[in-house]
Amino acid sequence: MGRTQSGNTVLKKTFKVIRLSDELVACIGEIEKSATVFIWGNSGNGKTSFVLQLIKSLCLDAGLKVLFLSKEEGAGYTMQQKIRRHGLAECGNKFQIDDQMTLEQLDAKLSQKRSADVAIVDSVQYTRINFSKYQAFREKHKNKMLIFISQAEGKQPYKAAAKDIMYAADQKIWIEGYKAITKGRSFGETGEFTIWKEGAEKYWEGRKQSNKKRK
């Protein structure tokens, strides 16, 4: 049986916390350097664009090295366009992307000296990671930030493994209508981040009009 801790003991602990851009802090607040982040949403709502903007802030604002395992979208022409659009060239070698690596190879890569500080897995479904593998992976890489991206079914993560990882995550971010909406254990001032202004305005205005018609 593990030892219990007093509230004062917990209060005396120190944690490595990173600072992201002001816009992201307004959404999710400050975040621990070794947090697990879970991002999910339906296709065409801006998941990849949000992730790329998050990567840029992780590299430039927090000074971290990021490895993006892009199994779902890959590293082809559409990804090239998004990387260019969001200005990730500014990140230099701090940002690395791979679309061929397996989870086992990612595990080995993260175990090397001077490896990435942040690993992003896109997606839970494409890598076929289950909850047991996630737990072992998380335990082995305690000092890393791990970000898992998931497909959605309605407003829930698609399939049981993704749901289990979401429940275990420190930060949960739902993507809808070109907005990132925090659902996690920490919140910023607004709890939202606009991924694409014009698209978000059109989507959410359309939602308002639909709701008015129903009434």
Secondary structure as a PSIPRED ss2 file (coil, helix, strand):
# PSIPRED VFORMAT (PSIPRED V4.0)

   1 M C   1.000  0.000  0.000
   2 G C   1.000  0.000  0.000
   3 R C   1.000  0.000  0.000
   4 T C   1.000  0.000  0.000
   5 Q C   1.000  0.000  0.000
   6 S C   1.000  0.000  0.000
   7 G H   0.000  1.000  0.000
   8 N H   0.000  1.000  0.000
   9 T H   0.000  1.000  0.000
  10 V H   0.000  1.000  0.000
  11 L H   0.000  1.000  0.000
  12 K H   0.000  1.000  0.000
  13 K C   1.000  0.000  0.000
  14 T C   1.000  0.000  0.000
  15 F C   1.000  0.000  0.000
  16 K C   1.000  0.000  0.000
  17 V E   0.000  0.000  1.000
  18 I E   0.000  0.000  1.000
  19 R C   1.000  0.000  0.000
  20 L C   1.000  0.000  0.000
  21 S C   1.000  0.000  0.000
  22 D H   0.000  1.000  0.000
  23 E H   0.000  1.000  0.000
  24 L H   0.000  1.000  0.000
  25 V H   0.000  1.000  0.000
  26 A H   0.000  1.000  0.000
  27 C H   0.000  1.000  0.000
  28 I H   0.000  1.000  0.000
  29 G C   1.000  0.000  0.000
  30 E C   1.000  0.000  0.000
  31 I E   0.000  0.000  1.000
  32 E E   0.000  0.000  1.000
  33 K C   1.000  0.000  0.000
  34 S C   1.000  0.000  0.000
  35 A C   1.000  0.000  0.000
  36 T E   0.000  0.000  1.000
  37 V E   0.000  0.000  1.000
  38 F E   0.000  0.000  1.000
  39 I E   0.000  0.000  1.000
  40 W E   0.000  0.000  1.000
  41 G E   0.000  0.000  1.000
  42 N C   1.000  0.000  0.000
  43 S C   1.000  0.000  0.000
  44 G C   1.000  0.000  0.000
  45 N C   1.000  0.000  0.000
  46 G C   1.000  0.000  0.000
  47 K H   0.000  1.000  0.000
  48 T H   0.000  1.000  0.000
  49 S H   0.000  1.000  0.000
  50 F H   0.000  1.000  0.000
  51 V H   0.000  1.000  0.000
  52 L H   0.000  1.000  0.000
  53 Q H   0.000  1.000  0.000
  54 L H   0.000  1.000  0.000
  55 I H   0.000  1.000  0.000
  56 K H   0.000  1.000  0.000
  57 S H   0.000  1.000  0.000
  58 L H   0.000  1.000  0.000
  59 C H   0.000  1.000  0.000
  60 L H   0.000  1.000  0.000
  61 D C   1.000  0.000  0.000
  62 A C   1.000  0.000  0.000
  63 G C   1.000  0.000  0.000
  64 L C   1.000  0.000  0.000
  65 K C   1.000  0.000  0.000
  66 V E   0.000  0.000  1.000
  67 L E   0.000  0.000  1.000
  68 F E   0.000  0.000  1.000
  69 L E   0.000  0.000  1.000
  70 S E   0.000  0.000  1.000
  71 K C   1.000  0.000  0.000
  72 E C   1.000  0.000  0.000
  73 E C   1.000  0.000  0.000
  74 G C   1.000  0.000  0.000
  75 A C   1.000  0.000  0.000
  76 G C   1.000  0.000  0.000
  77 Y H   0.000  1.000  0.000
  78 T H   0.000  1.000  0.000
  79 M H   0.000  1.000  0.000
  80 Q H   0.000  1.000  0.000
  81 Q H   0.000  1.000  0.000
  82 K H   0.000  1.000  0.000
  83 I H   0.000  1.000  0.000
  84 R H   0.000  1.000  0.000
  85 R H   0.000  1.000  0.000
  86 H C   1.000  0.000  0.000
  87 G C   1.000  0.000  0.000
  88 L H   0.000  1.000  0.000
  89 A H   0.000  1.000  0.000
  90 E H   0.000  1.000  0.000
  91 C H   0.000  1.000  0.000
  92 G H   0.000  1.000  0.000
  93 N H   0.000  1.000  0.000
  94 K H   0.000  1.000  0.000
  95 F E   0.000  0.000  1.000
  96 Q E   0.000  0.000  1.000
  97 I E   0.000  0.000  1.000
  98 D E   0.000  0.000  1.000
  99 D C   1.000  0.000  0.000
 100 Q C   1.000  0.000  0.000
 101 M C   1.000  0.000  0.000
 102 T C   1.000  0.000  0.000
 103 L H   0.000  1.000  0.000
 104 E H   0.000  1.000  0.000
 105 Q H   0.000  1.000  0.000
 106 L H   0.000  1.000  0.000
 107 D H   0.000  1.000  0.000
 108 A H   0.000  1.000  0.000
 109 K H   0.000  1.000  0.000
 110 L H   0.000  1.000  0.000
 111 S C   1.000  0.000  0.000
 112 Q C   1.000  0.000  0.000
 113 K C   1.000  0.000  0.000
 114 R C   1.000  0.000  0.000
 115 S C   1.000  0.000  0.000
 116 A C   1.000  0.000  0.000
 117 D C   1.000  0.000  0.000
 118 V E   0.000  0.000  1.000
 119 A E   0.000  0.000  1.000
 120 I E   0.000  0.000  1.000
 121 V E   0.000  0.000  1.000
 122 D E   0.000  0.000  1.000
 123 S C   1.000  0.000  0.000
 124 V H   0.000  1.000  0.000
 125 Q H   0.000  1.000  0.000
 126 Y H   0.000  1.000  0.000
 127 T H   0.000  1.000  0.000
 128 R C   1.000  0.000  0.000
 129 I C   1.000  0.000  0.000
 130 N C   1.000  0.000  0.000
 131 F H   0.000  1.000  0.000
 132 S H   0.000  1.000  0.000
 133 K H   0.000  1.000  0.000
 134 Y H   0.000  1.000  0.000
 135 Q H   0.000  1.000  0.000
 136 A H   0.000  1.000  0.000
 137 F H   0.000  1.000  0.000
 138 R H   0.000  1.000  0.000
 139 E H   0.000  1.000  0.000
 140 K H   0.000  1.000  0.000
 141 H C   1.000  0.000  0.000
 142 K C   1.000  0.000  0.000
 143 N C   1.000  0.000  0.000
 144 K C   1.000  0.000  0.000
 145 M E   0.000  0.000  1.000
 146 L E   0.000  0.000  1.000
 147 I E   0.000  0.000  1.000
 148 F E   0.000  0.000  1.000
 149 I E   0.000  0.000  1.000
 150 S E   0.000  0.000  1.000
 151 Q C   1.000  0.000  0.000
 152 A E   0.000  0.000  1.000
 153 E E   0.000  0.000  1.000
 154 G C   1.000  0.000  0.000
 155 K C   1.000  0.000  0.000
 156 Q E   0.000  0.000  1.000
 157 P E   0.000  0.000  1.000
 158 Y C   1.000  0.000  0.000
 159 K C   1.000  0.000  0.000
 160 A H   0.000  1.000  0.000
 161 A H   0.000  1.000  0.000
 162 A H   0.000  1.000  0.000
 163 K H   0.000  1.000  0.000
 164 D H   0.000  1.000  0.000
 165 I H   0.000  1.000  0.000
 166 M H   0.000  1.000  0.000
 167 Y H   0.000  1.000  0.000
 168 A H   0.000  1.000  0.000
 169 A C   1.000  0.000  0.000
 170 D C   1.000  0.000  0.000
 171 Q E   0.000  0.000  1.000
 172 K E   0.000  0.000  1.000
 173 I E   0.000  0.000  1.000
 174 W E   0.000  0.000  1.000
 175 I E   0.000  0.000  1.000
 176 E E   0.000  0.000  1.000
 177 G C   1.000  0.000  0.000
 178 Y C   1.000  0.000  0.000
 179 K E   0.000  0.000  1.000
 180 A E   0.000  0.000  1.000
 181 I E   0.000  0.000  1.000
 182 T E   0.000  0.000  1.000
 183 K C   1.000  0.000  0.000
 184 G C   1.000  0.000  0.000
 185 R C   1.000  0.000  0.000
 186 S C   1.000  0.000  0.000
 187 F C   1.000  0.000  0.000
 188 G C   1.000  0.000  0.000
 189 E C   1.000  0.000  0.000
 190 T C   1.000  0.000  0.000
 191 G C   1.000  0.000  0.000
 192 E E   0.000  0.000  1.000
 193 F E   0.000  0.000  1.000
 194 T E   0.000  0.000  1.000
 195 I C   1.000  0.000  0.000
 196 W C   1.000  0.000  0.000
 197 K H   0.000  1.000  0.000
 198 E H   0.000  1.000  0.000
 199 G H   0.000  1.000  0.000
 200 A H   0.000  1.000  0.000
 201 E H   0.000  1.000  0.000
 202 K H   0.000  1.000  0.000
 203 Y H   0.000  1.000  0.000
 204 W H   0.000  1.000  0.000
 205 E H   0.000  1.000  0.000
 206 G H   0.000  1.000  0.000
 207 R H   0.000  1.000  0.000
 208 K H   0.000  1.000  0.000
 209 Q H   0.000  1.000  0.000
 210 S H   0.000  1.000  0.000
 211 N H   0.000  1.000  0.000
 212 K H   0.000  1.000  0.000
 213 K H   0.000  1.000  0.000
 214 R H   0.000  1.000  0.000
 215 K C   1.000  0.000  0.000
